Amino acid sequence: MTYKRRTRLAAAVAGAVMLTATAACGGDEESKDSSGGSSSEASENGFADKPIKEIQDAALTDMKALESVRMAGDITTDGTKMSLDLRLTTSGDCTGSISSDGAKAEIIGLGEESYLKGSKEFWTQSAGPGGEQQAEALIGLIGDKWAKVPGGGFTEICDLDAFLDNLDEGDDADAEKEKGEVVGETEIDGTPAVEIVSEEDGEETTVWIGSEEDKHYILKMEVVGGDEPGQFTFSEFNEPLDVQAPAKDEVVDLGAAG
């Protein structure tokens, strides 16, 4: 069965999103407000007037202090659009959904335990070319129940600590080459934000960072052009997340089933 290919891809997407967001905030170019709009929280506290490096450091500090967050959006890779809606915690718990080309799967992660409920389309796509019989057998075995995934299949996705560690990974020399510019101040779902744009090799990345005091979270990012265009929003910062395993009679253990 090749469903792990999709879970690894989802984990790679999460890391790529955060790394790209960091790159968009990189460099030491002085920021400037070109919004020309009305006064906002950002204008009042002067956050948008700070150098790019200070804005980047503020976002890094506040994001890495999180204990939970929701990430939702989509990304296109190799011509395939994947959508994710995940809630993650630093304790390694998560819940959410992943979908691609009409195939959808719900996931639950509780430390080393991972559960997945996929649509027929999901299992069929995951089986790959020539795997239709295997997919049909699996669908017959699981039905509409949850599959318990052997080997901690969603550990990478659900680990918010590892997810946030990607924020400050990368090559310092490359970071010095990248520039970002504050192009305006706006609101994302009612939260004041600073809008930062960077462009490199035909790929334009826009990141919106919250400007409220001590809450300089990455609220949204969008990548246009390049190999993996997409957009993601981040919300529900530090909101409690109580993840429960499915009832035993609603689970098929794939490891035990061979």
C-alpha positions in Angstrom: 0.0 0.0 0.0 1.4 3.5 -0.9 -0.7 5.8 1.2 2.5 6.8 3.1 3.6 8.6 -0.1 0.8 11.0 0.5 1.4 11.5 4.2 5.1 12.2 3.5 4.1 14.7 0.8 1.7 16.5 3.3 4.6 16.7 5.8 6.9 18.1 3.2 4.2 20.7 2.3 4.0 21.9 5.8 7.7 22.3 6.1 7.9 24.0 2.7 5.2 26.5 3.7 7.1 27.6 6.8 10.5 27.8 5.1 9.0 29.9 2.2 7.4 32.2 4.7 10.7 32.8 6.4 12.4 33.5 3.1 9.8 36.1 2.3 10.7 37.9 5.5 14.5 37.6 5.0 17.1 40.2 4.3 18.0 43.5 6.0 16.3 46.0 3.7 14.6 48.8 5.5 10.8 48.5 5.6 8.5 51.1 4.3 4.8 51.6 4.5 3.2 52.1 1.0 -0.4 51.3 2.0 -1.5 54.9 2.0 -4.6 53.7 3.9 -6.2 54.5 7.2 -4.6 54.1 10.6 -4.4 50.6 12.1 -2.8 48.7 15.0 0.3 48.4 12.9 0.5 52.1 12.3 -0.2 52.9 16.0 2.6 50.7 17.4 5.1 51.3 14.6 5.5 47.6 13.8 5.3 48.2 10.1 8.1 50.8 10.3 10.6 48.4 11.8 13.4 46.9 9.7 12.5 43.6 7.9 14.9 41.7 10.2 13.1 42.8 13.3 9.7 41.9 11.8 11.1 38.5 10.9 12.6 37.9 14.4 9.3 39.0 16.0 7.3 36.5 13.9 9.9 33.7 14.6 9.7 34.3 18.4 6.0 34.4 18.6 5.4 31.5 16.3 7.8 29.2 18.1 6.1 30.0 21.4 2.9 28.4 20.1 1.4 25.3 21.6 -1.3 24.8 19.0 -2.3 26.2 15.6 -4.6 25.6 12.6 -3.2 25.6 9.1 -5.5 25.5 6.1 -5.0 26.0 2.4 -3.8 24.4 -0.7 -0.6 23.9 -2.8 0.0 22.6 -6.3 2.9 20.2 -6.8 3.7 18.3 -10.0 0.4 19.5 -11.4 -1.6 18.1 -8.6 -3.5 20.4 -6.2 -3.5 19.3 -2.6 -5.7 20.9 0.1 -5.0 20.6 3.8 -6.9 21.7 6.9 -4.9 20.6 10.0 -4.9 21.5 13.7 -1.5 20.7 15.4 -0.2 20.7 18.9 3.3 20.6 20.5 2.2 17.4 22.2 2.1 15.6 18.9 -1.7 15.5 18.6 -3.5 16.6 15.4 -6.7 16.3 13.5 -7.8 17.5 10.1 -8.2 16.5 6.5 -6.2 16.2 3.3 -7.7 16.1 -0.1 -6.5 15.9 -3.7 -8.2 15.4 -7.1 -11.6 14.5 -5.5 -10.0 12.1 -3.0 -10.3 13.0 0.7 -9.0 11.6 4.0 -9.6 12.6 7.6 -6.7 12.1 9.9 -6.2 11.8 13.7 -2.8 11.8 15.3 -2.2 10.9 19.0 1.5 10.8 19.6 2.7 7.5 17.9 -0.9 6.5 17.1 -2.3 7.5 13.7 -5.8 7.0 12.3 -7.1 7.7 8.8 -10.6 7.6 7.3 -10.3 7.8 3.5 -12.9 8.0 0.7 -13.0 5.3 -1.9 -11.2 7.7 -4.3 -8.5 8.2 -1.7 -7.7 4.5 -1.4 -7.9 4.0 -5.1 -5.5 6.9 -5.8 -3.1 5.8 -3.1 -2.9 2.3 -4.6 -1.6 3.7 -7.8 -1.7 2.4 -11.3 -2.4 -1.3 -11.4 -3.5 -1.3 -7.7 -7.2 -1.3 -8.2 -7.7 -4.8 -6.8 -5.6 -4.0 -3.8 -7.7 -0.9 -3.3 -10.9 -2.7 -3.6 -9.8 -5.3 -1.0 -8.7 -2.6 1.4 -12.0 -0.7 0.9 -13.9 -3.9 1.6 -11.8 -4.5 4.8 -12.1 -1.0 6.2 -15.5 0.1 4.9 -16.5 3.4 6.5 -14.3 2.8 9.6 -11.1 4.4 10.6 -7.8 2.7 9.6 -5.2 2.5 12.3 -1.9 3.3 10.5 1.1 1.2 11.5 4.4 2.9 12.3 3.2 6.3 13.4 2.3 7.4 9.9 1.4 11.0 10.8 4.1 11.7 13.3 5.8 14.3 11.1 2.6 16.1 10.3 1.3 16.2 13.8 4.5 17.3 15.5 4.1 21.1 15.9 7.5 21.5 17.4 9.2 20.0 14.3 6.9 22.0 12.2 7.9 25.3 13.9 11.6 24.3 13.9 11.5 24.7 10.1 11.1 28.4 10.7 14.8 29.0 11.4 16.3 26.3 9.3 18.2 27.1 6.1 21.4 28.5 4.8 22.4 31.9 6.3 24.3 32.8 3.2 21.3 32.3 1.0 19.1 34.2 3.5 21.4 37.2 3.1 20.7 37.3 -0.6 16.9 37.4 -0.3 15.1 40.7 0.2 11.6 41.5 1.4 9.6 44.7 1.4 6.7 45.9 3.5 4.2 47.0 0.9 1.3 47.9 3.2 -0.9 47.4 6.2 -4.2 45.6 6.2 -6.4 43.2 8.2 -6.6 39.4 7.9 -10.0 38.2 9.3 -10.1 41.3 11.4 -6.5 41.1 12.7 -4.2 44.0 11.8 -1.3 42.8 9.7 1.8 43.9 7.8 2.0 42.7 4.2 5.5 41.6 3.0 6.4 40.7 -0.6 9.5 39.1 -1.9 10.3 37.8 -5.4 12.9 35.4 -6.6 13.3 33.3 -9.8 9.9 34.2 -11.1 8.2 33.2 -7.8 6.4 35.9 -5.8 5.7 35.2 -2.1 3.4 37.4 0.0 3.3 37.0 3.8 0.9 38.7 6.2 2.3 39.0 9.8 0.1 40.1 12.6 1.0 43.5 14.1 -0.7 43.2 17.5 1.7 43.5 20.4 3.2 40.1 21.4 1.1 38.3 18.7 3.2 38.7 15.6 2.0 35.4 14.1 2.1 34.5 10.4 -1.6 34.9 9.5 -1.4 34.1 5.8 1.0 33.4 3.0 0.6 33.1 -0.8 3.0 31.9 -3.4 2.4 32.8 -7.0 4.5 31.2 -9.8 7.3 28.8 -9.3 7.1 25.0 -8.9 4.7 24.9 -5.9 2.1 27.8 -6.0 -0.4 27.9 -3.2 -1.9 29.8 -0.3 -2.2 29.0 3.4 -3.8 30.7 6.4 -2.8 30.2 10.1 -5.3 30.7 12.9 -6.7 29.4 16.2 -3.4 30.2 17.8 -3.0 28.4 21.2 -6.6 27.4 21.2 -7.2 24.2 23.2 -7.3 21.0 21.1 -8.8 17.8 22.6 -8.0 15.0 20.2 -9.7 11.7 20.9 -9.0 8.3 19.3 -12.0 6.7 17.5 -14.0 4.2 19.4 -12.4 0.7 19.1 -15.4 -0.7 17.3 -14.9 2.0 14.6 -11.2 1.1 13.9 -9.5 -1.4 11.7 -5.9 -2.0 12.7 -4.0 -2.3 9.4 -0.9 -3.6 11.2 -2.8 -6.4 12.8 -4.6 -7.1 9.5 -1.3 -7.5 7.7 
